[in-house]
Amino acid sequence: MTILYIDADACPVKDEAYAVAARFGVPVKVVANAFLRVPPDPTIERVIVPGGLDVADDWIAERVAPGDVVVTADVPLADRCVKAGAVALAPTGKVFDAASIGMARAVRDLMSDLREAGAVTGGPRPFSPKDRSAFRAALDRELRRATR
């Protein structure tokens, strides 16, 4: 059975993820290191992990399985999930899969190096309604594939 995992601490598309998962009858695990409100729905489970670096990521990576879908903006977590056979989606709708995770990881590492060298001082562009729409479409597509 497909499970939707949400790396929830800074996820801007939780409500969209709940709605799409409900349409497919997919259980959702919302993982964070602090209390987050979730809808009163028996298919949505709030998982609160202890604080600390990568604790939520580790919890997800240790449980994710082939056919699962993970919502995260964290490229190293996406890489771990893809290696476990899952598909990862960024909140912008970008799909991380076996074909794309290598390039995503390389770009992330390059940008990190450039920031450390002082060459890049800005962050990502602001999250937009277009990103929200792209996410809904991508999650719908990936859950459709996973639940076939």
N, C-alpha and C positions, 0 to 999 in steps of 0.2 A: 504494500500500500504506500502510495506517495505521501510524503509529509512536506509541508512548507515550513521552513525555518526562517525566522526573521532575526537578523542581528540588529536589535531594536534600539540601542542606546541613542543613536542619532539618525534613525531612519525616518525620512519625511513622508513615506508612502505606506505606512501601516494600515490606514483605513482602506486604501485601494486594495492592498493585499488581502485583507479580511473579506472584502466584497467578492473578489475574484475567486478566492479559495472556497467561499460558501457556494458559489455557483457550481463548482466541481465536487463539492462534498469532501474536500481535502482538509485533514486536520492541520492546525497551525500551532507551532511552538514559538512563542515570543520570548527571546532570550535577552536579558539585560542584567546589569549589576546594580540596579536600583528599581524601586517599585514603579511600575507603569500601569496605567489603566488599560484594561482590555475589555472588549464587549462581553456581556454576560452570555456567552455561547459555549456549550459543552465541547465544541470542536476546537476552541481556542484555549491553549494552555499557556499561562504566564510562568516563565522559569526565571527565577532570580538567582544569580550566581554571586559568589563573593567578589568584592572589589579586587582589582589587580590587573596588571597588564595582560591582555589576551585571554583572560579567564572565560569570557563569553565565547570568544572564538574557539578556544580549546573544547568547550562543552559541545558546541555545534559540530566541530570537526570530528570529535570522537563518536558521534552518533549518526551522522549523515550517511546515507547509503545510496547505491545506484537507484535512479528513478526519483530521488528527492530533488527539491528545488530550494535554493537558499537565496535570500535577499540580503545583500551586503554591498557596501561601498569599499570594503576592505579587500584589496587585491590579494594579499597573502592568504587570507581566509578563503577567498574564492578559489585560489590555486589548490589549497588543501581539499576543498570540497569537490572540485573537478577531478582531482586525482583519486577520490573515493567513488567516482562514478556519477556524481550529482551535476546539476546545472546550477550556476550561480547567476543572479541578475543584480545589476547595479540599480539604484533608485531612478536612474535616468533611462532605464530600459535596455542598457547595454548587456548583452549576453556574454558570459564567460563560460566557454566550453573548451573541449580538448583542442579545437582548432584556433581559439583566440587567446587562451590564457597566457601562452608564452610571450606574445607581443605585449599584452597588458602588463605583465610582470616586468618586462624590459623597460617599458615606458615609465612605469612607476619608479623603478630603481634609478633610471636616468634623471627623472625630475627631482628625486630625493638628493642625488649627488649635486645637481645644479643648485638646488636650494641651499645645501650645505656650503657651497662655494660662493654663495651670494649672488649668483647670476639670475636667479628667479626669486622674486620676493612676493609675488601675488599668489593667491590660492585659486581654486576652481571657480568657474563662472557661477553666478547665482542659480539656484534651482528654479525652474520655470514651469508654467502650466503645460508647456509642450513636453517637458521631461516627464511630468506626471502622466500625461496621456500615452507617451511612448512606453512607460513602465507598465501601465494597465494592459496595453496590447501585447507586450512581450510576455508578461506573466500569463495572460490568457493562452497565448500560443504554447508556452512551455508546459503549462498544466494540462492542456489538451493532449500534447504529445505524451506526457508522463502517465496520464490516466487511461490511455488506450489499451 
